[in-house]
């Protein structure tokens, strides 16, 4: 009967996409058979669920074609074997570097156990994203795939990404979850090329995980070789219905220097944004932080902090920690007056961030042109280049949208701003002098 299963598997090979067959059918092994039933072995609980959902009917049909009998299929889960295969894969993928560097690299890949759905404060600004992530965590590969999460710095993207991974691993202990940043993906690819181990690298990402969680995907900007590798990794996982979740600080269409074929794939599934939290949610975040730390937080102090730190949760929590630590170490009560004094430099810096008008004036002075020329429609190079630089800096420094920036530059269309930003990003990669100009302007703007 083992031969019957081998023939069945080969028949399925002609009826199932090649990558799906390799991921879900090839690992299945024959165990035993009786008159009307057959027992098969799978490497994990998740593999069993996928097989039952996707391939059970076609398998029974193939068995009937070959034997003329209708078999009831039973499954045994050999988790030890599945883990052993994953361990071997990881060992093969690790280039021969010293143990200290290997430990650091492995540490970066670990999920943060403190990041969970229960610790994520939900409000109108992130409710849709939270619901989407919950759905993916409970139905990996079968709910929204890929899931693309975008939002500004410090709004909880890494938290919710880790929460997905932690939930999946609690629900399916044998599920292979890989969390990694786009920068680490690139570094590992480079190292594998240097040590002639690119196939092991590909096996790790294309065959060695059921859920890929990749943070800061915008890091791929302008990195053509890394984008090429990720393109094929994405295809392999997607075609075998394995879950992909990505985070970015920008909407896919707004990521400069990203290949169109990748951009379109990022938009295949569901795109969910995390916006800056409203006042009530910011206060709830502070209360949760204080409760977790078993620390004091008067209501008026919570309101003061939430009113002054609006767009970055990490800054908000950091401000509270600083104020509370000062009060605790000095033996004083945490009050609004104390918080205002301790945080006055942080609050002043936030209130004096450069505006688009500041950027326009600074750029005009630097390039010896007039501000009204930057806002006008003249297109000679002496004006066009400074205008594009000013638009790039406006997008980089301020929280203004493309349409808003366009309006502040004489009512220009948002596509003009996108073109300007993309052009400057590309030119900076090619021209070290332009990078120096941008750095100089940023330093000038940071000094007010």
Secondary structure as UniProt FT lines:
FT   HELIX           2..13
FT   TURN            14..15
FT   HELIX           18..20
FT   HELIX           21..25
FT   TURN            26..27
FT   STRAND          29..33
FT   STRAND          37..42
FT   HELIX           45..54
FT   HELIX           56..67
FT   STRAND          72..77
FT   HELIX           79..93
FT   HELIX           99..109
FT   TURN            113..114
FT   TURN            118..119
FT   TURN            124..126
FT   HELIX           127..138
FT   TURN            140..142
FT   STRAND          147..151
FT   TURN            153..154
FT   HELIX           157..171
FT   TURN            173..174
FT   STRAND          177..181
FT   HELIX           182..194
FT   TURN            195..196
FT   HELIX           198..207
FT   STRAND          211..215
FT   HELIX           217..220
FT   TURN            221..222
FT   HELIX           224..239
FT   TURN            240..241
FT   STRAND          243..248
FT   HELIX           252..254
FT   TURN            256..257
FT   HELIX           260..266
FT   STRAND          270..274
FT   HELIX           279..293
FT   HELIX           299..308
FT   HELIX           313..330
FT   HELIX           336..342
FT   HELIX           344..351
FT   HELIX           356..367
FT   HELIX           371..374
FT   HELIX           381..397
FT   HELIX           402..408
FT   TURN            409..410
FT   HELIX           414..430
FT   HELIX           432..446
//
